[in-house]
Amino acid sequence: MKPQKSSAKPSAALGEWQKTSFANLVRYVPSGSYFARIRVGGKLIRQSLKTKVLSVAKLRLGDFEKQERSNLEAQAELEEGNAAFHDLVKLWRERMAADHSIKPRTKTYYEERLTALLKSWPGLSAMEVRKVSAHDCQQWSGNYVKQASPSNFNNTVGLLRRMFDLAIEHGLRYGNPTADLKRVRVRAKELTLPSQDQFTALVAEIRRVPFGPGLASADLVEFLAYGGLRKGEAAQVTWADCDFKRREIVVRGDAETGTKNGEIRRVPMIPDILRLLERQRINRQDEPADAPVMRVKECQGALTRACKQLRIARITHHDLRHLFATRCIESGVDIPTVSRWLGHKDGGALAMKVYGHLRDAHSSAMAQKVTFSVPKAEAAVEGSAEPAAMEKEGTVKVRALKR
């Protein structure tokens, strides 16, 4: 007697969803993944636990249930008008997590601002939202402005303002107590960049160290200075992005978030970066096209040590980007073109603000070449040719005036 084959799907009779021996935990048969299926506040919620392992799913189910019931309690307090500031924080975090237009680094930065806010304002977290007054906000800002940098202060105030906007949206307040808080003027950073000789000595000093990733760090320093890339962008450049025929580098940025402005750009290879990349490619011929060009992702330690050793002003990764822009403008490249190479989308407005002084210096240098005085050589040769002859030769000479 021929044995019957067992069904490939043991839960076919139950459909695509298979119950488990644990409450509120089900398995999606086609993928094998486990899902939480709970009812909170009369609403049925089904959420993937992102695992196919039962023991892991059990642990994540408990965390998910706790989080959802906590969110329900916070929402109830918001509706009743008894919410504390930490309830606003929870709501803000939920919105930040759901907003995919905000890059992960930006979310991390605002978490840092939130931490600074709660640390600088003790007791704010437990205060009822409706009891926070404009006077309280003024007192906090008056103290915090003495501790934080202008940009951090402005962004922290902006975060606090958005928190109370959420409170107004949910009917917890009528007005925003931060409405009268003033921003602090952010002064432009004075660029202190190394000269050409100092930069050459800096790279040589980094290469001189026999221990650690000295050679790789020196390569990254040159790569950033010769290409004007951001640190994160440089780390993502592969050999496939280096177009040696067109002498361009394709800057794609992070695989998930892209560049800072979300656009791919092409940066021309100046002679220095071309020599650097050709030398590296010859020494690393066996590497595949998708291998990163830079073997290290940061070099701040090497930069700081070398600057200290040479007794020059400390510079950062971003200062190397400024150095690239400065050298380009000093070499005669117009600011809008440099702006495109840097990946700015404002048509050169930011570059003009940061590097405009270089244009002024260039303008002053060019002005010294303009003169209305008569050259001595030409003044001595007056009367040497007739006007008709000079016009025929295509030149116009100025005669010295006789007294």
Summary of the structure (lengths in Angstrom):
residues: 403
radius of gyration: 32.6
end to end distance: 133.7
largest distance: 133.7
contacts: 1008
relative contact order: 0.06
helix: 52%
strand: 9%
